[in-house]
Amino acid sequence: MEEEEEMRRLAGSGRRGEVAGGRKSPESSTTLSSCIAPWYLLCTVVNCKDELAQYYLMECIIQVFPDEYHLQTLETLLAACTQLMPTVDTKIVLTQLMDRLSNYAASSPDVLHEFLQVEAFVKLNNAIGKVIDTQIEMPIVGAMTLFVSLLTFALRVHPDRLDYVDQVLGACVVKLSSGPKLEDARAMKQVVALLSAPLEKYNDIVTALTLSNYPRVMDHLDDGTNKVMAMLTIQSIMKNNSCISTADKVEVLFELIKGLIKDLDGNATEELDEEDFQEEQNSVARLINMLDNEEPEEMLKIICVVRKHLMTGGTRRLLPFPRLFFLLSGGIGILCFKKK
């Protein structure tokens, strides 16, 4: 216990010089990364075998030491996280670490090369996967929270790496598919945050449509939450004036918003609030105005895709059809004009 108390004193008071070999300046990151601090601190944490002490000390390490330190010692730090006692809430520890690193990445473009040098995303992704796999008692909301933090990190550090974004979404699909139907409201909220992050980052639904795992995550939402996410998707399109110009992308888009087009859980539309129902249908109708292509052949393909989806909605969902007929008449007119 004396060793644990000493570690608490050192970490809590921020006296990094006592464990970092007398680090004198913030520029000496190379000295810091090779000093005894990671080994001394983290070995003590792992070996103390006290749940509260492990959690407290890991929290202190993340809060007290600078961002550069965490990057240079990331592999050692993550290895310690995977060796904590099963009863330690590793989710909070990892989330705090990723949130701090995400904020550091967002602070200046000049620091991004540091993340690339240490392959931070790969290491974080591997560590999170290991923690989720080994801590089988972790609630589903805990896993979803980790995925949200990892996705936020990827979007801030690697905004051009859509494969990283899709990789996180894919891991989420695997986790959701391995258990019972998602019913936890807190976990559902985290999934919505996960799906909303790419829309907020790119301000372009077309980018989200290229993510193969995006619709697969949405498939795990309940009917009500699926509709919420579908409305957010349409609002993003309208806000950013995004034009969907190919039949393939329209197909993916209408799969995403299918909760507004047909009943997913077999619930009768009569159970819906009439005002909400009308707003849903108006949103779908407005969305149709955002579908356009100068090539009449492709435009007709788009119209056929939209018609196919709208026909699954039943007789109550007729409001979007006038917009579709307007598109159809315009497409046919352009096609006839070109043939002349």
Secondary structure in CASP SS format (residue, H / E / C, confidence):
PFRMAT SS
TARGET T0000
AUTHOR 0000-0000-0000
METHOD secondary structure of the structure
MODEL  1
M C 1.00
E H 1.00
E H 1.00
E H 1.00
E H 1.00
E H 1.00
M H 1.00
R H 1.00
R H 1.00
L H 1.00
A H 1.00
G H 1.00
S H 1.00
G C 1.00
R C 1.00
R H 1.00
G H 1.00
E H 1.00
V C 1.00
A C 1.00
G C 1.00
G C 1.00
R C 1.00
K C 1.00
S C 1.00
P C 1.00
E C 1.00
S C 1.00
S H 1.00
T H 1.00
T H 1.00
L H 1.00
S H 1.00
S C 1.00
C C 1.00
I C 1.00
A H 1.00
P H 1.00
W H 1.00
Y H 1.00
L H 1.00
L H 1.00
C H 1.00
T H 1.00
V H 1.00
V H 1.00
N H 1.00
C C 1.00
K C 1.00
D C 1.00
E H 1.00
L H 1.00
A H 1.00
Q H 1.00
Y H 1.00
Y H 1.00
L H 1.00
M H 1.00
E H 1.00
C H 1.00
I H 1.00
I H 1.00
Q H 1.00
V H 1.00
F C 1.00
P C 1.00
D H 1.00
E H 1.00
Y H 1.00
H H 1.00
L H 1.00
Q H 1.00
T C 1.00
L H 1.00
E H 1.00
T H 1.00
L H 1.00
L H 1.00
A H 1.00
A H 1.00
C H 1.00
T H 1.00
Q C 1.00
L C 1.00
M C 1.00
P C 1.00
T C 1.00
V C 1.00
D C 1.00
T H 1.00
K H 1.00
I H 1.00
V H 1.00
L H 1.00
T H 1.00
Q H 1.00
L H 1.00
M H 1.00
D H 1.00
R H 1.00
L H 1.00
S H 1.00
N H 1.00
Y H 1.00
A H 1.00
A H 1.00
S H 1.00
S C 1.00
P H 1.00
D H 1.00
V H 1.00
L H 1.00
H H 1.00
E H 1.00
F H 1.00
L H 1.00
Q H 1.00
V C 1.00
E C 1.00
A H 1.00
F H 1.00
V H 1.00
K H 1.00
L H 1.00
N H 1.00
N H 1.00
A H 1.00
I H 1.00
G H 1.00
K H 1.00
V H 1.00
I H 1.00
D H 1.00
T H 1.00
Q C 1.00
I C 1.00
E C 1.00
M C 1.00
P C 1.00
I H 1.00
V H 1.00
G H 1.00
A H 1.00
M H 1.00
T H 1.00
L H 1.00
F H 1.00
V H 1.00
S H 1.00
L H 1.00
L H 1.00
T H 1.00
F H 1.00
A H 1.00
L H 1.00
R H 1.00
V H 1.00
H C 1.00
P C 1.00
D C 1.00
R C 1.00
L H 1.00
D H 1.00
Y H 1.00
V H 1.00
D H 1.00
Q H 1.00
V H 1.00
L H 1.00
G H 1.00
A H 1.00
C H 1.00
V H 1.00
V H 1.00
K H 1.00
L H 1.00
S H 1.00
S C 1.00
G C 1.00
P C 1.00
K C 1.00
L C 1.00
E C 1.00
D C 1.00
A H 1.00
R H 1.00
A H 1.00
M H 1.00
K H 1.00
Q H 1.00
V H 1.00
V H 1.00
A H 1.00
L H 1.00
L H 1.00
S H 1.00
A H 1.00
P H 1.00
L H 1.00
E H 1.00
K H 1.00
Y H 1.00
N C 1.00
D C 1.00
I H 1.00
V H 1.00
T H 1.00
A H 1.00
L H 1.00
T C 1.00
L C 1.00
S C 1.00
N C 1.00
Y H 1.00
P H 1.00
R H 1.00
V H 1.00
M H 1.00
D C 1.00
H C 1.00
L C 1.00
D C 1.00
D H 1.00
G H 1.00
T H 1.00
N H 1.00
K H 1.00
V H 1.00
M H 1.00
A H 1.00
M H 1.00
L H 1.00
T H 1.00
I H 1.00
Q H 1.00
S H 1.00
I H 1.00
M H 1.00
K H 1.00
N C 1.00
N C 1.00
S C 1.00
C C 1.00
I E 1.00
S C 1.00
T C 1.00
A H 1.00
D H 1.00
K H 1.00
V H 1.00
E H 1.00
V H 1.00
L H 1.00
F H 1.00
E H 1.00
L H 1.00
I C 1.00
K H 1.00
G H 1.00
L H 1.00
I H 1.00
K C 1.00
D C 1.00
L C 1.00
D C 1.00
G C 1.00
N C 1.00
A C 1.00
T H 1.00
E H 1.00
E H 1.00
L C 1.00
D C 1.00
E H 1.00
E H 1.00
D H 1.00
F H 1.00
Q H 1.00
E H 1.00
E H 1.00
Q H 1.00
N H 1.00
S H 1.00
V H 1.00
A H 1.00
R H 1.00
L H 1.00
I H 1.00
N C 1.00
M C 1.00
L E 1.00
D C 1.00
N C 1.00
E C 1.00
E C 1.00
P H 1.00
E H 1.00
E H 1.00
M H 1.00
L H 1.00
K H 1.00
I H 1.00
I H 1.00
C H 1.00
V H 1.00
V H 1.00
R H 1.00
K H 1.00
H H 1.00
L H 1.00
M H 1.00
T H 1.00
G H 1.00
G C 1.00
T C 1.00
R C 1.00
R C 1.00
L C 1.00
L C 1.00
P C 1.00
F H 1.00
P H 1.00
R H 1.00
L H 1.00
F H 1.00
F H 1.00
L H 1.00
L H 1.00
S H 1.00
G H 1.00
G H 1.00
I H 1.00
G H 1.00
I H 1.00
L H 1.00
C H 1.00
F H 1.00
K H 1.00
K H 1.00
K C 1.00
END
